[in-house]
Amino acid sequence: MMHKRAQAHINLQAITRNVELLKKKSGTDLLAVVKADAYGHGLVEVSKTALLAGADWLGVALLEEAITLRKSGITAPILAWLVPPGSDFQSAVTNNVDIAVSSITAFKEVAQVKGKARIHIEVDTGMTRGGFLDEWQEFLQSDFSAVEVIGFFSHFARADEPSDQQNRDQFNRFKKMLSELEAVGVRPPIKHLSNSAATLADHGSALSMVRTGIAIYGLTPDTQMGSSKSLGLIPAMTLRAKLHLVKNVPAGSPVGYGATEKTTRDTRLGVVAMGYADGIPRVARSAGVTFNGKRAPIIGRISMDQFVVDLGPDSSAVSGDWVTIFGDEGFSADDWASASGSVNYEIVTRIGPRVPRIYDHG
Ligand SMILES: *Cc1c(COP(=O)(O)O)cnc(C)c1O
């Protein structure tokens, strides 16, 4: 162990296995979604691993993320889908980055750059977030000769509820809008709609490519669909921190800001060297850490850089020992999510930049 107070261990072998499983499941090309620093797992390392495992594309939200990937030497196709009007579209062309277009304003800017921009047309099929909706008919009248239309895509709102009618409605709307585009002579070779949940649920919407994010990190898109394990996924991140201090305290000791909890017995408390500045959710209540295979619940409020756990009166832990917050033993990212009214996506993506990512090549 390095002399750090907290580490996020990233099991790259798990990422490999998850990509292989998802690719087999979809039977199509796979775009590995690596936005937000690869969901907190590390942009460049995860991207290289996913490509070696068989991913065909990389997908990011921001153009800056795509350019970081290019600077790292990655030559695989990359799509960036949150590139608003006023962005440096020229740099997308210079760096060979595909851009999603979902407004006429952005399209006009993209069409003016030197060299042909590679675009993916995003349509709103019912999520009512990104994608063409009210401008669609007008957009169909555009002159597409200044760009290369590579892709056509949309995003599911409820893919984690596979039997919901909205999925079928969105898929039908997708096919209708695609035929309208083809009717004006534009035939994008790559059509993509499925996220992780749609890919795992296998409801026939894989088309020519899937865009999988959360599942490549080994996490379930929704606990209602099953646990990581039951879906055959391997969680890639294990978050560990040092016990900054271990101390014995008497029953009735008020712990932390606001004295929201008191010890109910003489016990041994551990001060964990991570806090909400590192992405540990302040609202978390029923989660905790694991020491030597034994769970120690949170007691009192999470502070900025630290929180306290009840190790139990018989614990052998001493100051400087490491505990697992979530991952390969004890609590999962899903446990922390349910303890804080959130989702595993938020738990892993918010682990902050103060926490070094340690890559385990397996
Ligand atoms: C984040 C994102 C994905 C990946 O979703 P997961 O649920 O993590 O698989 C796919 N497509 C788009 C457009 C996204 O923004």
The ligand as an SDF file (V2000), in Angstrom:
LIG
                    3D

 15 15  0  0  0  0  0  0  0  0999 V2000
  -24.4460    8.3200  -20.1620 C   0  0  0  0  0  0  0  0  0  0  0  0
  -25.0310    7.9160  -21.4730 C   0  0  0  0  0  0  0  0  0  0  0  0
  -25.0670    6.5690  -21.8770 C   0  0  0  0  0  0  0  0  0  0  0  0
  -24.6770    5.4310  -20.9560 C   0  0  0  0  0  0  0  0  0  0  0  0
  -25.7240    5.1190  -20.0910 O   0  0  0  0  0  0  0  0  0  0  0  0
  -25.5640    3.8820  -19.0620 P   0  0  0  0  0  0  0  0  0  0  0  0
  -26.8740    3.8220  -18.3700 O   0  0  0  0  0  0  0  0  0  0  0  0
  -24.4530    4.2620  -18.1360 O   0  0  0  0  0  0  0  0  0  0  0  0
  -25.2380    2.6950  -19.8770 O   0  0  0  0  0  0  0  0  0  0  0  0
  -25.4880    6.2750  -23.1510 C   0  0  0  0  0  0  0  0  0  0  0  0
  -25.8800    7.2500  -24.0080 N   0  0  0  0  0  0  0  0  0  0  0  0
  -25.8940    8.5480  -23.6470 C   0  0  0  0  0  0  0  0  0  0  0  0
  -26.3550    9.5650  -24.6130 C   0  0  0  0  0  0  0  0  0  0  0  0
  -25.4860    8.9260  -22.3620 C   0  0  0  0  0  0  0  0  0  0  0  0
  -25.5100   10.2160  -22.0070 O   0  0  0  0  0  0  0  0  0  0  0  0
  1  2  1  0
  2  3  1  0
  2 14  2  0
  3  4  1  0
  3 10  2  0
  4  5  1  0
  5  6  1  0
  6  7  2  0
  6  8  1  0
  6  9  1  0
 10 11  1  0
 11 12  2  0
 12 13  1  0
 12 14  1  0
 14 15  1  0
M  END
$$$$
